[in-house]
Amino acid sequence: MVAYQTTILSTLDGSHYLVGMTDEQGNFGAMPELNTIQVCLSLSSAKDILRKHNISSAQLILQSAYD
């Protein structure tokens, strides 16, 4: 069984949030419950998707395009 962490990913100046998972190697991908990476226009929408699938926690990763 592969362990993963539910993840919401965004860039600091981006206009959308990606909902998926991060595996033990740090790779971002689709959660088994969702089958695809979900694209949301707001953090609130991203959290709603997780609630709909009874997921109560996730890590939020904000990446900078300038690093």
Secondary structure as UniProt FT lines:
FT   STRAND          4..11
FT   TURN            12..13
FT   STRAND          17..23
FT   TURN            24..25
FT   STRAND          28..29
FT   TURN            32..34
FT   STRAND          38..40
FT   HELIX           43..52
FT   TURN            53..54
FT   STRAND          59..63
FT   TURN            65..66
//
